[in-house]
């Protein structure tokens, strides 16, 4: 779940608290070129107000039109499909022949939105099971490695909370920007800094701070293919401890700040003192981030997340086909 979808849930809960009628739409299937991925959310209030997005606007407009025509006066979860044929694909902004299916769900006390939000605020990963016959919801801990969403004839199972994790070594000024931007992109963020002069002044809502030594933190973190690790202290004693463990693991992205000269020295240290191989060292992104001419801390944070995103989608330099809704 990204932060846009979390915002949708918060808005929908606020509307419900005002005793407004709300229908929640979840993308359950896509074919071809679809604007947003499976699991994305949109909420429609009883007066036509929209929160979230599942398209460039055409589908949202149609949902509002259906609501005003009375077609969304549903009392249980109901599927709705868009873009089946070429004409509909053009009408709903899916010019490459894309199709998407929504599960529309009227929200009520049985929907468990308030409890879900409370658990997400605590940083938990949550499995939400919607009974398609009754609309009743049960919540449980998310299953490790489970698919974002599973749909059957009887249930819609969705997983909520951070899908991706970022571990940052160092609690300096740049980390503030990197952590905030990463949260907005749906990462669960942990910051490691054993130095009291930095850790004592670090406080960001939604970010976990640990003062343990970086190598211990990386090992406890158990990096996997949904993990990024970025070293930002400029202190070899700390950055190298993190990198020697991170580069041996399965993190999809490992980066370290520093000039090209310092990166060469770092590679030599990691090879000589910690026994890292050339193959492991080649996984290191250093200097960290895309070369966009960044100079200020927020610009450097932007360049780091841009490179992480490119690596994450394995699409560095790739472009969408003209006219496709992606």
N, C-alpha and C positions, 0 to 999 in steps of 0.2 A: 504494500500500500504506500502510495506517495502522499506528500503533505496536502496536495489538492483534494484527494479523497478523504483525508482526515478532516479537512475543513468542511467538506460536504456533510459529514456525519455531525460535526459540531453545529452547523447551521440547521440541519434537520432536527436535532435535539432541541435547539432553541425555539424553532417553530412549534414543535410538539408542546413545549412548556407553555407556549402562548395559546394552547388549545386549538391550533390550526391543523387542518388535514394535510398530510404529507404522503406522497408516493415516492419511494426510493427505487431508482432503476440501476441495475447492475449489468454490465456487459458480460454475457455468459459464453458467447461464441462469436468468432469473427472469421470471415473468409475473404481472401484477396487483400486489398489495401484498405485497412480500417484506421480511422483517425486516432483511436486510443486503444490500449491493450485490454485484454480480458481482465475482469475484476474492477475496472474503472466505474465510478459512481456518478449519478446525477440525482438530484432531488427536486421535486416539483411541488410547490405549495398550492393550497386550494384556490388561490387567486391568480395562479399562473406565474408566480415568482420562481426563478430557477437558481439552483446552486449546483456548481460543477458543470462538467461537459463530457459528452460522448462523441461529439462531432464538431464540425466547424460552425455549428449553429442551426443547420437545417433540421436536424432531428429534434433538437430542443424546441424549435419553433413548432414542429409537428406535435410534440408532446403537449405543449401549451394549447394548441388548437384542439387536440382530442380532449383535454381536460375541460375546456370551455364548452365543448359539444357534449359533455357528459360521458365520454367513452372511458375515462379513467376512474369512474366511480366503481372501483373494484373492491371486493371484500376478502380476496385471497390472492396469493402470488399468481401472476399471469404473464406468460411469455409474449414478446412482441418482436417481430422481425422486420428489418429494413434492408432495402437494396437488393431484392431478389433478382430483378430483371435489369436490363441495361437502362431502361427509362427511369426506373426508380433509383438506380445507382446515381444517375445524373441529378435527379431531383434532390436526393439527400446528400449531395456533396461527396459521393464515392465514385469519382470519375474513372477509376481503374477497375471497376466491376466489383468493388468490395461490398461485403454484406456483414451486418452485425445483428446480433440478437440480444435483446434486453429481457431481464426478469424484473417485472414491475411488482413492487411490494408495498401495500398500504401499511404505514407505520402505526403502531399502537403500543399499549403496555407490554404486549407479548413479544415485541420486537427486540427488546434488550439493548436498545441503543445507549442508554445512560450507563449501564454496566460496562458495555463494550468501550465506551469513551474513557471511563475511569481506569480500566485496565490498560488501555493504550497510553494514557497519560503517565502511567507508571513504567512505560517502556516495554510492556509485555507483548509477546506474540500470541495472538488469540485465534482459535478456530471457531467460526460461527456457522452453525448448522440451522438452515431454514427448512421447516417442514412445508412442502409445497401444497399440501392439502389443507392445512390449518393456519399457516402463517406463524406458528409458534417457533421460537428461536431458543436454542441452547448454546451456551458458550463453554469452551474448554481450552486448555493449553494447546498451542499450535503443535502440529506434528513436525518433528525435525525433517527437513528435506521434502516436505509435502508440496504438491502443486498449489499454485495460488488459488485455483478454483476448480471444483468438481461438481458436475451437474448430472443428476439422474432423474428418473421419472418421479421420484419421491422427495428428493432433497437437493438443496443447493448448499454446498459446503464451501465457504470462503475463508481465507486466512488473512489476518490483519496485523499490522505492526510492521516494523522495519524488515524489508526483504534483504537489504544490504547493510554491511557493517563497515565502519571506518575507525581505525585505531590511529590516533595522532600522538607522536612522541614529542613532548614539549608543550607548555601551557603559555606561550608568549602571545604577543599581540596578533600575529598572523593566524594563530590557531583560533582566535575568536572569530575571525572572518570565515576561515575554512569550515569550522564547526557549524556556524549558522547557515552557511550556504549548503552544506551537506545535509543538514536537517531538512531544509526546504526541498532537497532532492530525494528525500525518503530514506536516508541512511540512519542507522542507529550509531551514535557517535560516542566513543570513549577516548578520553585524553589521559595520557600517562606522563607524570612529571614528579620525580622524587625530590626535586629542589623546592624547599619551602618558600623561597623568595618569589617563585613563580606560582606554585600551587596555591599558596595562601590567598592570592588575589584573584584566582580564577573561579568564576561562577557563571554558568550558562544553563538556563532551564532546559531540561531534556537531554543534557550531556552528562555522562558519567565520568567522574574524575578519580583516578587512582594514583597513589604515591609510591607504589611498589617499583622495583627496578625493571627497566624495559624488557630485558630478556625473560624474566619471570612472567611479566604481563603478556608478552607475545605467546609464550608456551601455554599459559592458562586460557588465552583467547581462542586457541585451537583454530587458526586461520583456515578458511575453506575457500571455495571458488566464488563466494559472495563477499569476500573480505578484502579491504584495501588497508594498507599500512603506510603511513607517511611520517618520516623522521624530520623534525624541524628545529632541533635544539641548537645546531651549530657546534655541539659539544661531542667530539668523537667518542668519548667515554660512554655517553648515553646512546647516541644514534647508532654506533657500531654494535652495541649490545642488542638493540632491537633488530637491526638488519641481519645479523648473523643467524638469528632464528627465523626471521620472516622470509629470507631468501631460500631457506631449506623447506619451507612450507608450501601450501597450496593457494595462498592469496592471489587473486587475479591481478593485483597491482601493488607494487612496492616502490616507494619513491623516497628520495632524500634531498634536502636542500643543500646548496653549495655550488661553487664554481666548478668548471671543468677540471681545473688544476686540482682542486680539493677532491673531486670525484675520483680522479686517477689515483691520488694518494689513498683514498678510502678503499678502492678496489685492491690495491697492493696490501693494505693492512688486513683486510678480510681474508685474502688468500693466504698470506703468510702466517697470521696468528690464529685464524679460526678455520683454516682448511677449506674454504669455499672454492668450488670449482669454477672454471670459466663459464660453464653453462648456467650455474646459479647466479653468478655475478652479472651475466647478460640480462637477467630479469630485472635488474635495478634501473629505475627511471631516475637518472641524475645527470645534469641538473633536473630537478623535479618540475613537471608542468610543461605545457606547450609553449613554444617560443612565440609569444605574442607581444614582446617588448615590454612585459610587465615590470613595474618598478615599485609600486606601493604595495603594502600588505594585502589590501583587498584585491588588487590586480593579480598578484601572485596566487592568491587563493583561487581566484577565477581560473587562472591558467592550469592549476593543479586539478581542479574538478573537471575542466574541459578535457584534459588528457585522460583522467580516470574514466570519464564517460565514453571517450573514443575507444579505449581499451576494453571497457566493459561490453560494449556492443560490437567489438571487433570491426569497427567501421572507420578507422582513421583515414581521412581523406575521401570517404565514400559520400555520395550524394544520392538523394531520392530521385526517382525518375520524374521528369517534368509532368506536372498535372496530377500526381498521385497524392492522395491524402495520407500523410504519414505523421 
